[in-house]
Amino acid sequence: MITDESLKHQSRTQAAKCTTLATDNLTEVLLKILEFTHTRQKILALNLRSADKPGFTPNDLPCAEFADVLDIALDEYALTNRLLLNDTDNIKFLSGGCFEVKPVADNHAKQLLKISRERYIRLQVEKVLENTVQQQFAAQLLWEKSPTPPSYGDGPRQSSVT
């Protein structure tokens, strides 16, 4: 079972073992997006599972903060041909291409949970769907960028319209 404490432990363990797979700056950014969305998915699932626990405070990842970090880094890259990822209050970049992101309390969701459990669940599901789309988009870009996309059919599928 995933808990707040297990997420913290997993983040520390993952950071200790992390080595970058990035071969270029675009790959590095896409890998960061995949890691961020993967972590966010776990937090959103925990929010859904814990909705009935008394005193539960839902969390989320600081999405706008992460987007700003990437935006600034890409602007820097455009000017200097160097990708520079800067730490923020909730996001810390580590050696080996890793980073840690600290979940933040989602006060809007907490208030919504007090008012209407149904609306709270709907909000969390919307966030899961949004996050999934972002994760799939980054995965698709990474897959297409691969010098030799897998030929055995394990990459993202494109739908065909007839």
N, CA and C atoms as an extended XYZ file, in Angstrom:
486
Properties=species:S:1:pos:R:3:atomname:S:1:resname:S:1:resid:I:1 pbc="F F F"
N         0.842       -1.184        0.000 N   MET     1
C         0.000        0.000        0.000 CA  MET     1
C         0.884        1.242        0.000 C   MET     1
N         0.548        2.203       -0.821 N   ILE     2
C         1.314        3.438       -0.911 CA  ILE     2
C         0.795        4.416        0.124 C   ILE     2
N         1.696        4.940        0.933 N   THR     3
C         1.360        5.957        1.918 CA  THR     3
C         2.263        7.151        1.680 C   THR     3
N         1.980        8.254        2.381 N   ASP     4
C         2.850        9.419        2.271 CA  ASP     4
C         4.285        9.053        2.624 C   ASP     4
N         4.448        8.238        3.663 N   GLU     5
C         5.792        7.861        4.117 CA  GLU     5
C         6.488        6.966        3.097 C   GLU     5
N         5.740        6.048        2.478 N   SER     6
C         6.365        5.173        1.488 CA  SER     6
C         6.762        5.958        0.242 C   SER     6
N         5.990        6.988       -0.112 N   LEU     7
C         6.370        7.843       -1.237 CA  LEU     7
C         7.673        8.568       -0.943 C   LEU     7
N         7.830        9.069        0.285 N   LYS     8
C         9.063        9.755        0.666 CA  LYS     8
C        10.243        8.800        0.609 C   LYS     8
N        10.069        7.573        1.143 N   HIS     9
C        11.144        6.588        1.144 CA  HIS     9
C        11.511        6.208       -0.286 C   HIS     9
N        10.498        5.981       -1.131 N   GLN    10
C        10.749        5.611       -2.519 CA  GLN    10
C        11.506        6.718       -3.244 C   GLN    10
N        11.140        7.961       -2.984 N   SER    11
C        11.820        9.088       -3.615 CA  SER    11
C        13.291        9.128       -3.214 C   SER    11
N        13.580        8.918       -1.920 N   ARG    12
C        14.969        8.918       -1.458 CA  ARG    12
C        15.740        7.752       -2.057 C   ARG    12
N        15.125        6.572       -2.103 N   THR    13
C        15.781        5.392       -2.656 CA  THR    13
C        16.035        5.564       -4.144 C   THR    13
N        15.047        6.074       -4.862 N   GLN    14
C        15.183        6.282       -6.289 CA  GLN    14
C        16.278        7.303       -6.581 C   GLN    14
N        16.346        8.360       -5.810 N   ALA    15
C        17.367        9.381       -6.016 CA  ALA    15
C        18.763        8.810       -5.792 C   ALA    15
N        18.888        7.917       -4.827 N   ALA    16
C        20.193        7.333       -4.540 CA  ALA    16
C        20.666        6.425       -5.668 C   ALA    16
N        19.741        5.783       -6.386 N   LYS    17
C        20.099        4.832       -7.433 CA  LYS    17
C        20.109        5.448       -8.826 C   LYS    17
N        19.656        6.668       -8.963 N   CYS    18
C        19.389        7.254      -10.264 CA  CYS    18
C        20.649        7.537      -11.068 C   CYS    18
N        20.587        7.170      -12.305 N   THR    19
C        21.589        7.597      -13.271 CA  THR    19
C        20.822        8.038      -14.494 C   THR    19
N        21.303        9.034      -15.133 N   THR    20
C        20.556        9.589      -16.252 CA  THR    20
C        20.650        8.707      -17.487 C   THR    20
N        19.537        8.606      -18.205 N   LEU    21
C        19.496        7.903      -19.470 CA  LEU    21
C        19.519        8.904      -20.621 C   LEU    21
N        19.575       10.174      -20.292 N   ALA    22
C        19.472       11.216      -21.306 CA  ALA    22
C        20.696       11.224      -22.202 C   ALA    22
N        20.437       11.318      -23.478 N   THR    23
C        21.523       11.434      -24.439 CA  THR    23
C        21.607       12.848      -25.000 C   THR    23
N        20.579       13.632      -24.754 N   ASP    24
C        20.569       15.022      -25.187 CA  ASP    24
C        19.568       15.782      -24.327 C   ASP    24
N        19.481       17.077      -24.544 N   ASN    25
C        18.640       17.916      -23.699 CA  ASN    25
C        17.150       17.617      -23.831 C   ASN    25
N        16.675       17.367      -25.040 N   LEU    26
C        15.260       17.069      -25.210 CA  LEU    26
C        14.908       15.763      -24.504 C   LEU    26
N        15.752       14.775      -24.643 N   THR    27
C        15.524       13.504      -23.959 CA  THR    27
C        15.487       13.726      -22.453 C   THR    27
N        16.385       14.536      -21.939 N   GLU    28
C        16.421       14.812      -20.506 CA  GLU    28
C        15.126       15.461      -20.031 C   GLU    28
N        14.624       16.416      -20.769 N   VAL    29
C        13.374       17.087      -20.394 CA  VAL    29
C        12.214       16.089      -20.428 C   VAL    29
N        12.143       15.269      -21.467 N   LEU    30
C        11.055       14.294      -21.570 CA  LEU    30
C        11.120       13.264      -20.445 C   LEU    30
N        12.320       12.839      -20.088 N   LEU    31
C        12.461       11.902      -18.966 CA  LEU    31
C        12.013       12.539      -17.647 C   LEU    31
N        12.312       13.805      -17.470 N   LYS    32
C        11.875       14.510      -16.263 CA  LYS    32
C        10.347       14.589      -16.221 C   LYS    32
N         9.734       14.862      -17.353 N   ILE    33
C         8.271       14.926      -17.417 CA  ILE    33
C         7.676       13.559      -17.094 C   ILE    33
N         8.254       12.500      -17.642 N   LEU    34
C         7.754       11.154      -17.353 CA  LEU    34
C         7.882       10.824      -15.874 C   LEU    34
N         8.999       11.153      -15.281 N   GLU    35
C         9.196       10.876      -13.856 CA  GLU    35
C         8.218       11.688      -13.003 C   GLU    35
N         8.054       12.958      -13.343 N   PHE    36
C         7.139       13.823      -12.608 CA  PHE    36
C         5.711       13.284      -12.676 C   PHE    36
N         5.249       12.943      -13.881 N   THR    37
C         3.878       12.469      -14.031 CA  THR    37
C         3.682       11.099      -13.376 C   THR    37
N         4.704       10.274      -13.376 N   HIS    38
C         4.623        8.974      -12.701 CA  HIS    38
C         4.432        9.174      -11.192 C   HIS    38
N         5.210       10.063      -10.617 N   THR    39
C         5.098       10.356       -9.184 CA  THR    39
C         3.739       10.981       -8.875 C   THR    39
N         3.291       11.882       -9.730 N   ARG    40
C         1.998       12.532       -9.502 CA  ARG    40
C         0.861       11.521       -9.545 C   ARG    40
N         0.955       10.554      -10.441 N   GLN    41
C        -0.096        9.539      -10.543 CA  GLN    41
C        -0.243        8.783       -9.221 C   GLN    41
N         0.867        8.484       -8.573 N   LYS    42
C         0.828        7.780       -7.292 CA  LYS    42
C         0.164        8.642       -6.217 C   LYS    42
N         0.467        9.916       -6.209 N   ILE    43
C        -0.113       10.822       -5.214 CA  ILE    43
C        -1.614       10.974       -5.435 C   ILE    43
N        -2.026       11.098       -6.683 N   LEU    44
C        -3.454       11.231       -6.981 CA  LEU    44
C        -4.209        9.954       -6.626 C   LEU    44
N        -3.595        8.801       -6.855 N   ALA    45
C        -4.224        7.529       -6.466 CA  ALA    45
C        -4.374        7.458       -4.947 C   ALA    45
N        -3.366        7.920       -4.227 N   LEU    46
C        -3.445        7.955       -2.767 CA  LEU    46
C        -4.571        8.882       -2.315 C   LEU    46
N        -4.736       10.002       -2.994 N   ASN    47
C        -5.837       10.923       -2.680 CA  ASN    47
C        -7.196       10.233       -2.823 C   ASN    47
N        -7.339        9.427       -3.860 N   LEU    48
C        -8.605        8.726       -4.078 CA  LEU    48
C        -8.836        7.649       -3.018 C   LEU    48
N        -7.797        6.901       -2.700 N   ARG    49
C        -7.928        5.832       -1.700 CA  ARG    49
C        -8.171        6.369       -0.293 C   ARG    49
N        -7.680        7.550       -0.007 N   SER    50
C        -7.728        8.076        1.362 CA  SER    50
C        -8.873        9.042        1.614 C   SER    50
N        -9.760        9.193        0.667 N   ALA    51
C       -10.839       10.186        0.779 CA  ALA    51
C       -11.713        9.976        2.011 C   ALA    51
N       -11.845        8.754        2.489 N   ASP    52
C       -12.723        8.475        3.624 CA  ASP    52
C       -11.998        8.502        4.969 C   ASP    52
N       -10.710        8.738        4.958 N   LYS    53
C        -9.957        8.778        6.220 CA  LYS    53
C       -10.197       10.114        6.915 C   LYS    53
N       -10.549       10.076        8.185 N   PRO    54
C       -10.785       11.326        8.923 CA  PRO    54
C        -9.505       12.176        8.977 C   PRO    54
N        -9.657       13.461        8.724 N   GLY    55
C        -8.533       14.388        8.809 CA  GLY    55
C        -7.554       14.321        7.656 C   GLY    55
N        -7.865       13.545        6.620 N   PHE    56
C        -6.963       13.412        5.480 CA  PHE    56
C        -6.823       14.730        4.729 C   PHE    56
N        -5.590       15.087        4.399 N   THR    57
C        -5.322       16.253        3.567 CA  THR    57
C        -4.761       15.771        2.236 C   THR    57
N        -5.485       15.994        1.143 N   PRO    58
C        -4.977       15.578       -0.165 CA  PRO    58
C        -3.753       16.393       -0.571 C   PRO    58
N        -2.885       15.747       -1.317 N   ASN    59
C        -1.679       16.399       -1.829 CA  ASN    59
C        -1.694       16.405       -3.343 C   ASN    59
N        -0.796       17.164       -3.898 N   ASP    60
C        -0.551       17.168       -5.333 CA  ASP    60
C         0.896       17.589       -5.510 C   ASP    60
N         1.387       17.454       -6.704 N   LEU    61
C         2.720       17.978       -6.992 CA  LEU    61
C         2.570       19.402       -7.507 C   LEU    61
N         3.590       20.221       -7.305 N   PRO    62
C         3.521       21.617       -7.754 CA  PRO    62
C         3.712       21.702       -9.274 C   PRO    62
N         2.633       21.461      -10.004 N   CYS    63
C         2.694       21.377      -11.468 CA  CYS    63
C         3.131       22.686      -12.121 C   CYS    63
N         2.568       23.803      -11.668 N   ALA    64
C         2.941       25.098      -12.252 CA  ALA    64
C         4.410       25.401      -11.991 C   ALA    64
N         4.886       25.048      -10.807 N   GLU    65
C         6.292       25.260      -10.454 CA  GLU    65
C         7.197       24.421      -11.362 C   GLU    65
N         6.811       23.175      -11.596 N   PHE    66
C         7.585       22.292      -12.468 CA  PHE    66
C         7.595       22.826      -13.904 C   PHE    66
N         6.433       23.270      -14.376 N   ALA    67
C         6.345       23.831      -15.728 CA  ALA    67
C         7.217       25.077      -15.858 C   ALA    67
N         7.229       25.913      -14.813 N   ASP    68
C         8.077       27.114      -14.837 CA  ASP    68
C         9.558       26.744      -14.897 C   ASP    68
N         9.951       25.727      -14.131 N   VAL    69
C        11.346       25.281      -14.140 CA  VAL    69
C        11.751       24.846      -15.546 C   VAL    69
N        10.894       24.050      -16.179 N   LEU    70
C        11.205       23.580      -17.530 CA  LEU    70
C        11.193       24.732      -18.535 C   LEU    70
N        10.259       25.638      -18.388 N   ASP    71
C        10.169       26.786      -19.286 CA  ASP    71
C        11.436       27.639      -19.207 C   ASP    71
N        11.880       27.923      -17.995 N   ILE    72
C        13.098       28.722      -17.792 CA  ILE    72
C        14.315       27.976      -18.345 C   ILE    72
N        14.354       26.675      -18.099 N   ALA    73
C        15.487       25.872      -18.587 CA  ALA    73
C        15.536       25.863      -20.111 C   ALA    73
N        14.386       25.750      -20.755 N   LEU    74
C        14.363       25.743      -22.220 CA  LEU    74
C        14.698       27.117      -22.791 C   LEU    74
N        14.270       28.183      -22.110 N   ASP    75
C        14.662       29.538      -22.530 CA  ASP    75
C        16.177       29.696      -22.442 C   ASP    75
N        16.755       29.206      -21.356 N   GLU    76
C        18.207       29.252      -21.168 CA  GLU    76
C        18.904       28.461      -22.266 C   GLU    76
N        18.351       27.320      -22.595 N   TYR    77
C        18.944       26.495      -23.648 CA  TYR    77
C        18.916       27.222      -24.993 C   TYR    77
N        17.816       27.895      -25.273 N   ALA    78
C        17.703       28.634      -26.533 CA  ALA    78
C        18.759       29.741      -26.632 C   ALA    78
N        19.101       30.341      -25.488 N   LEU    79
C        20.082       31.426      -25.473 CA  LEU    79
C        21.529       30.938      -25.423 C   LEU    79
N        21.775       29.877      -24.670 N   THR    80
C        23.161       29.481      -24.394 CA  THR    80
C        23.524       28.078      -24.865 C   THR    80
N        22.541       27.347      -25.410 N   ASN    81
C        22.752       25.966      -25.823 CA  ASN    81
C        23.135       25.075      -24.635 C   ASN    81
N        22.629       25.443      -23.459 N   ARG    82
C        22.912       24.709      -22.221 CA  ARG    82
C        21.611       24.604      -21.431 C   ARG    82
N        21.247       23.383      -21.040 N   LEU    83
C        20.037       23.163      -20.263 CA  LEU    83
C        20.378       23.289      -18.789 C   LEU    83
N        19.821       24.296      -18.152 N   LEU    84
C        20.097       24.553      -16.745 CA  LEU    84
C        18.800       24.439      -15.957 C   LEU    84
N        18.743       23.419      -15.102 N   LEU    85
C        17.559       23.172      -14.283 CA  LEU    85
C        17.831       23.679      -12.881 C   LEU    85
N        17.074       24.680      -12.460 N   ASN    86
C        17.290       25.315      -11.167 CA  ASN    86
C        16.337       24.782      -10.110 C   ASN    86
N        16.853       24.633       -8.882 N   ASP    87
C        16.036       24.214       -7.751 CA  ASP    87
C        15.004       25.284       -7.404 C   ASP    87
N        13.895       24.803       -6.843 N   THR    88
C        12.863       25.691       -6.310 CA  THR    88
C        12.569       25.230       -4.881 C   THR    88
N        11.575       25.827       -4.273 N   ASP    89
C        11.208       25.425       -2.917 CA  ASP    89
C        10.830       23.946       -2.835 C   ASP    89
N        10.163       23.445       -3.863 N   ASN    90
C         9.628       22.087       -3.823 CA  ASN    90
C        10.303       21.106       -4.776 C   ASN    90
N        11.209       21.572       -5.599 N   ILE    91
C        11.877       20.721       -6.580 CA  ILE    91
C        13.382       20.905       -6.442 C   ILE    91
N        14.074       19.784       -6.252 N   LYS    92
C        15.532       19.807       -6.096 CA  LYS    92
C        16.150       18.885       -7.134 C   LYS    92
N        17.108       19.395       -7.884 N   PHE    93
C        17.806       18.601       -8.878 CA  PHE    93
C        19.082       18.054       -8.261 C   PHE    93
N        19.292       16.760       -8.458 N   LEU    94
C        20.398       16.051       -7.839 CA  LEU    94
C        21.399       15.627       -8.906 C   LEU    94
N        22.502       15.090       -8.463 N   SER    95
C        23.499       14.597       -9.414 CA  SER    95
C        22.957       13.366      -10.129 C   SER    95
N        23.526       13.060      -11.257 N   GLY    96
C        23.125       11.883      -12.008 CA  GLY    96
C        21.828       12.048      -12.766 C   GLY    96
N        21.350       13.267      -12.923 N   GLY    97
C        20.134       13.502      -13.691 CA  GLY    97
C        18.843       13.304      -12.910 C   GLY    97
N        18.936       13.077      -11.613 N   CYS    98
C        17.748       12.839      -10.789 CA  CYS    98
C        17.197       14.149      -10.239 C   CYS    98
N        15.976       14.064       -9.757 N   PHE    99
C        15.407       15.192       -9.036 CA  PHE    99
C        14.411       14.677       -8.021 C   PHE    99
N        14.165       15.488       -7.019 N   GLU   100
C        13.162       15.201       -5.998 CA  GLU   100
C        12.119       16.295       -6.064 C   GLU   100
N        10.884       15.888       -5.901 N   VAL   101
C         9.798       16.858       -5.869 CA  VAL   101
C         8.983       16.592       -4.614 C   VAL   101
N         8.697       17.647       -3.900 N   LYS   102
C         7.982       17.544       -2.630 CA  LYS   102
C         6.492       17.800       -2.874 C   LYS   102
N         5.650       16.831       -2.490 N   PRO   103
C         4.206       17.058       -2.614 CA  PRO   103
C         3.777       18.243       -1.746 C   PRO   103
N         2.759       18.936       -2.204 N   VAL   104
C         2.215       20.066       -1.453 CA  VAL   104
C         0.741       19.806       -1.156 C   VAL   104
N         0.271       20.353       -0.059 N   ALA   105
C        -1.137       20.192        0.310 CA  ALA   105
C        -2.023       20.832       -0.754 C   ALA   105
N        -3.062       20.141       -1.121 N   ASP   106
C        -4.029       20.654       -2.091 CA  ASP   106
C        -5.229       21.172       -1.296 C   ASP   106
N        -5.154       22.431       -0.892 N   ASN   107
C        -6.187       23.011       -0.035 CA  ASN   107
C        -7.546       23.120       -0.729 C   ASN   107
N        -7.528       23.366       -2.031 N   HIS   108
C        -8.784       23.421       -2.778 CA  HIS   108
C        -9.483       22.066       -2.709 C   HIS   108
N        -8.736       20.985       -2.949 N   ALA   109
C        -9.316       19.640       -2.886 CA  ALA   109
C        -9.785       19.320       -1.472 C   ALA   109
N        -9.047       19.772       -0.474 N   LYS   110
C        -9.432       19.524        0.921 CA  LYS   110
C       -10.779       20.181        1.222 C   LYS   110
N       -10.939       21.416        0.791 N   GLN   111
C       -12.207       22.127        1.002 CA  GLN   111
C       -13.336       21.431        0.244 C   GLN   111
N       -13.040       21.005       -0.973 N   LEU   112
C       -14.046       20.331       -1.787 CA  LEU   112
C       -14.473       19.016       -1.137 C   LEU   112
N       -13.532       18.302       -0.544 N   LEU   113
C       -13.838       17.051        0.147 CA  LEU   113
C       -14.790       17.285        1.319 C   LEU   113
N       -14.615       18.414        2.005 N   LYS   114
C       -15.507       18.743        3.119 CA  LYS   114
C       -16.930       19.041        2.634 C   LYS   114
N       -17.019       19.655        1.450 N   ILE   115
C       -18.318       20.065        0.907 CA  ILE   115
C       -19.040       18.903        0.225 C   ILE   115
N       -18.309       18.187       -0.640 N   SER   116
C       -18.942       17.142       -1.446 CA  SER   116
C       -17.903       16.082       -1.834 C   SER   116
N       -18.070       14.889       -1.305 N   ARG   117
C       -17.167       13.789       -1.638 CA  ARG   117
C       -17.227       13.494       -3.139 C   ARG   117
N       -18.423       13.562       -3.720 N   GLU   118
C       -18.594       13.281       -5.143 CA  GLU   118
C       -17.798       14.276       -6.010 C   GLU   118
N       -17.893       15.550       -5.679 N   ARG   119
C       -17.147       16.560       -6.446 CA  ARG   119
C       -15.641       16.406       -6.239 C   ARG   119
N       -15.233       16.019       -5.023 N   TYR   120
C       -13.811       15.768       -4.735 CA  TYR   120
C       -13.295       14.623       -5.606 C   TYR   120
N       -14.048       13.528       -5.649 N   ILE   121
C       -13.644       12.366       -6.460 CA  ILE   121
C       -13.560       12.764       -7.928 C   ILE   121
N       -14.532       13.531       -8.398 N   ARG   122
C       -14.531       13.981       -9.793 CA  ARG   122
C       -13.278       14.815      -10.087 C   ARG   122
N       -12.904       15.700       -9.165 N   LEU   123
C       -11.699       16.514       -9.338 CA  LEU   123
C       -10.452       15.631       -9.432 C   LEU   123
N       -10.361       14.654       -8.545 N   GLN   124
C        -9.187       13.780       -8.550 CA  GLN   124
C        -9.114       12.965       -9.841 C   GLN   124
N       -10.251       12.472      -10.301 N   VAL   125
C       -10.284       11.708      -11.545 CA  VAL   125
C        -9.883       12.598      -12.719 C   VAL   125
N       -10.354       13.833      -12.745 N   GLU   126
C        -9.958       14.771      -13.805 CA  GLU   126
C        -8.449       14.991      -13.793 C   GLU   126
N        -7.877       15.114      -12.599 N   LYS   127
C        -6.430       15.290      -12.489 CA  LYS   127
C        -5.687       14.055      -12.980 C   LYS   127
N        -6.196       12.875      -12.654 N   VAL   128
C        -5.569       11.630      -13.124 CA  VAL   128
C        -5.599       11.580      -14.649 C   VAL   128
N        -6.743       11.919      -15.234 N   LEU   129
C        -6.862       11.900      -16.697 CA  LEU   129
C        -5.917       12.910      -17.347 C   LEU   129
N        -5.871       14.123      -16.815 N   GLU   130
C        -4.971       15.156      -17.337 CA  GLU   130
C        -3.518       14.688      -17.244 C   GLU   130
N        -3.156       14.134      -16.109 N   ASN   131
C        -1.800       13.658      -15.888 CA  ASN   131
C        -1.447       12.529      -16.854 C   ASN   131
N        -2.400       11.632      -17.087 N   THR   132
C        -2.182       10.511      -18.000 CA  THR   132
C        -1.931       11.009      -19.418 C   THR   132
N        -2.693       11.995      -19.854 N   VAL   133
C        -2.494       12.564      -21.188 CA  VAL   133
C        -1.098       13.179      -21.297 C   VAL   133
N        -0.686       13.909      -20.283 N   GLN   134
C         0.644       14.515      -20.302 CA  GLN   134
C         1.733       13.447      -20.328 C   GLN   134
N         1.541       12.393      -19.557 N   GLN   135
C         2.523       11.308      -19.518 CA  GLN   135
C         2.590       10.601      -20.871 C   GLN   135
N         1.457       10.333      -21.472 N   GLN   136
C         1.429        9.662      -22.770 CA  GLN   136
C         2.043       10.527      -23.858 C   GLN   136
N         1.803       11.821      -23.785 N   PHE   137
C         2.373       12.736      -24.773 CA  PHE   137
C         3.899       12.735      -24.689 C   PHE   137
N         4.425       12.842      -23.476 N   ALA   138
C         5.885       12.818      -23.297 CA  ALA   138
C         6.462       11.475      -23.737 C   ALA   138
N         5.775       10.383      -23.412 N   ALA   139
C         6.250        9.054      -23.814 CA  ALA   139
C         6.245        8.914      -25.331 C   ALA   139
N         5.212        9.418      -25.976 N   GLN   140
C         5.131        9.355      -27.438 CA  GLN   140
C         6.273       10.144      -28.071 C   GLN   140
N         6.523       11.346      -27.562 N   LEU   141
C         7.625       12.149      -28.101 CA  LEU   141
C         8.964       11.453      -27.899 C   LEU   141
N         9.165       10.874      -26.740 N   LEU   142
C        10.406       10.167      -26.458 CA  LEU   142
C        10.552        8.959      -27.363 C   LEU   142
N         9.484        8.233      -27.545 N   TRP   143
C         9.511        7.057      -28.405 CA  TRP   143
C         9.817        7.437      -29.852 C   TRP   143
N         9.156        8.493      -30.345 N   GLU   144
C         9.391        8.937      -31.722 CA  GLU   144
C        10.799        9.481      -31.911 C   GLU   144
N        11.373       10.032      -30.849 N   LYS   145
C        12.701       10.600      -30.906 CA  LYS   145
C        13.779        9.521      -30.915 C   LYS   145
N        13.419        8.336      -30.453 N   SER   146
C        14.369        7.232      -30.373 CA  SER   146
C        14.984        6.979      -31.740 C   SER   146
N        16.317        6.802      -31.798 N   PRO   147
C        16.966        6.580      -33.090 CA  PRO   147
C        16.480        5.302      -33.772 C   PRO   147
N        16.146        4.298      -33.001 N   THR   148
C        15.618        3.055      -33.555 CA  THR   148
C        14.419        2.625      -32.721 C   THR   148
N        13.233        3.148      -33.044 N   PRO   149
C        12.050        2.763      -32.281 CA  PRO   149
C        11.885        1.247      -32.296 C   PRO   149
N        11.385        0.691      -31.206 N   PRO   150
C        11.211       -0.755      -31.133 CA  PRO   150
C        10.374       -1.276      -32.290 C   PRO   150
N        10.784       -2.386      -32.868 N   SER   151
C        10.060       -2.955      -33.999 CA  SER   151
C         9.150       -4.091      -33.557 C   SER   151
N         9.207       -4.463      -32.297 N   TYR   152
C         8.430       -5.593      -31.817 CA  TYR   152
C         7.115       -5.161      -31.197 C   TYR   152
N         6.681       -3.953      -31.475 N   GLY   153
C         5.341       -3.537      -31.118 CA  GLY   153
C         5.122       -3.110      -29.684 C   GLY   153
N         6.168       -2.747      -28.943 N   ASP   154
C         5.944       -2.353      -27.556 CA  ASP   154
C         5.945       -0.850      -27.371 C   ASP   154
N         6.004       -0.095      -28.414 N   GLY   155
C         5.956        1.350      -28.308 CA  GLY   155
C         4.528        1.850      -28.370 C   GLY   155
N         4.340        3.151      -28.222 N   PRO   156
C         3.000        3.726      -28.300 CA  PRO   156
C         2.352        3.415      -29.644 C   PRO   156
N         1.104        3.181      -29.627 N   ARG   157
C         0.366        2.839      -30.831 CA  ARG   157
C        -0.340        4.077      -31.374 C   ARG   157
N        -0.404        4.148      -32.678 N   GLN   158
C        -1.147        5.222      -33.293 CA  GLN   158
C        -2.444        4.630      -33.825 C   GLN   158
N        -3.530        5.343      -33.581 N   SER   159
C        -4.810        4.819      -34.058 CA  SER   159
C        -4.938        5.112      -35.541 C   SER   159
N        -5.622        4.235      -36.217 N   SER   160
C        -5.878        4.455      -37.633 CA  SER   160
C        -7.358        4.716      -37.828 C   SER   160
N        -7.653        5.674      -38.643 N   VAL   161
C        -9.041        6.024      -38.927 CA  VAL   161
C        -9.339        5.583      -40.340 C   VAL   161
N       -10.403        4.836      -40.495 N   THR   162
C       -10.759        4.367      -41.845 CA  THR   162
C       -12.060        4.962      -42.284 C   THR   162
